[in-house]
Amino acid sequence: MDFSAHVDLARALSASTSLESPRSLAIVESRLRRGDWTPVHVHETPEAFHVLEGVLAVFAGGAEIELEAGESVVAPHGIPHTVRAPHGPVRYLSGSLVRSAARYEDFLRAVAPRMDADDALRLSALGASNGISLVAAA
């Protein structure tokens, strides 16, 4: 997979506008501590990441890219992906076209680096409303 830190986020996200159900653009600010990562998951639409502070490692389609503050990348729809804070705390934005902006925000806020089975079930239910499926849980 060819990642580029210089992507046209609006063009990448708007490529999904032909979806059958109405979508809203949701953008959520998140933070991870050093070593924290999200469960591997997959979306029906692309998901964009933009780093505000720190370094964010994005893993998708067998590739990895580290983004620094000011850099962005889009994980294509249908490709399992995860993000991690490899060197220290990171603050970043996630954005996607979703059926429910509130449920997308709930999903991102519920993502935890160390989940038990109950957490994974809850996260799966939150993601399902926006076509987000867990591939593996921590």
C-alpha positions in Angstrom: 0.0 0.0 0.0 1.4 3.4 -0.9 0.9 5.9 1.9 1.5 9.5 1.3 1.7 12.1 4.1 0.6 14.7 1.5 -2.9 13.7 0.6 -6.0 15.6 -0.4 -8.2 14.5 2.5 -11.4 16.1 1.1 -11.0 14.3 -2.2 -10.3 11.0 -0.5 -13.3 11.2 1.8 -15.6 12.6 -0.9 -14.9 9.5 -3.1 -17.4 7.7 -0.8 -20.3 10.1 -1.5 -21.9 7.6 -3.8 -22.9 5.4 -0.8 -26.6 4.5 -0.6 -27.3 5.8 2.9 -26.9 9.5 3.8 -23.5 10.3 5.5 -22.1 13.1 7.6 -18.5 14.1 7.9 -17.4 13.4 11.4 -14.0 14.6 12.8 -12.9 13.7 16.3 -9.9 14.7 18.3 -8.2 11.7 20.1 -5.2 11.1 22.3 -3.0 8.1 22.9 -0.3 7.5 25.4 3.0 6.0 24.4 2.5 2.4 23.4 -1.3 2.6 23.2 -3.0 1.4 20.0 -6.5 1.0 18.7 -8.0 -2.4 18.0 -7.6 -3.5 14.3 -10.8 -2.5 12.6 -12.2 -1.8 9.1 -14.7 0.8 7.8 -17.1 1.0 4.9 -15.6 4.4 4.1 -12.1 5.8 4.2 -10.8 7.1 7.5 -8.4 10.1 7.6 -5.9 10.8 10.3 -4.2 14.2 10.9 -1.5 14.5 13.7 -1.7 17.6 15.9 1.1 16.7 18.4 3.5 13.9 18.6 4.0 10.9 16.3 1.2 8.5 15.1 2.0 5.2 13.5 -0.7 4.0 11.1 -0.8 0.4 10.1 -3.0 -0.6 7.1 -2.9 -3.2 4.4 0.4 -4.6 5.7 2.2 -1.2 5.5 3.2 1.2 8.3 3.8 4.9 8.2 4.8 7.3 11.0 3.2 10.7 10.8 4.5 13.7 12.6 2.6 16.9 13.7 1.0 18.5 10.6 1.0 15.3 8.5 -2.1 13.4 7.3 -3.0 10.1 5.7 -6.1 8.3 4.6 -6.7 4.6 5.3 -8.8 3.2 2.4 -12.2 1.7 3.1 -12.4 -2.1 3.5 -8.7 -2.3 4.6 -8.1 -3.4 8.3 -6.1 -0.7 10.1 -4.9 0.5 13.5 -3.0 3.4 14.9 -0.4 3.5 17.7 1.6 6.0 19.7 5.1 4.6 19.2 7.3 7.3 20.9 5.2 9.2 23.3 1.8 10.8 23.7 0.0 11.8 20.5 -2.9 14.0 19.8 -4.6 13.5 16.4 -7.8 14.0 14.4 -9.8 11.1 12.9 -12.3 11.7 10.2 -14.7 9.6 8.2 -18.1 9.8 6.3 -20.5 8.1 8.7 -24.2 7.4 9.2 -24.1 8.9 12.7 -21.5 11.4 13.8 -22.4 10.8 17.5 -21.9 7.0 17.2 -18.6 7.6 15.4 -17.4 9.8 18.2 -18.7 7.3 20.8 -16.7 4.5 19.0 -13.5 6.5 19.0 -13.8 7.6 22.6 -14.5 3.9 23.6 -11.4 2.6 21.9 -9.0 1.5 24.6 -5.6 0.0 24.4 -6.3 -2.8 26.9 -9.8 -4.2 26.4 -11.5 -7.2 28.0 -14.2 -9.3 26.3 -17.0 -7.0 27.6 -15.2 -3.9 26.2 -14.8 -5.5 22.8 -18.5 -6.4 22.7 -19.4 -2.8 23.5 -17.0 -1.4 21.0 -18.3 -3.8 18.3 -21.9 -2.6 19.0 -20.8 1.1 18.8 -19.0 0.6 15.5 -21.7 -1.5 13.8 -24.0 1.6 13.6 -21.4 3.1 11.2 -20.2 0.0 9.3 -17.1 -0.3 11.4 -16.1 -3.9 12.3 -13.4 -5.0 14.7 -10.9 -7.4 13.1 -9.0 -8.1 16.4 -9.1 -6.7 19.9 -6.3 -6.0 22.3 
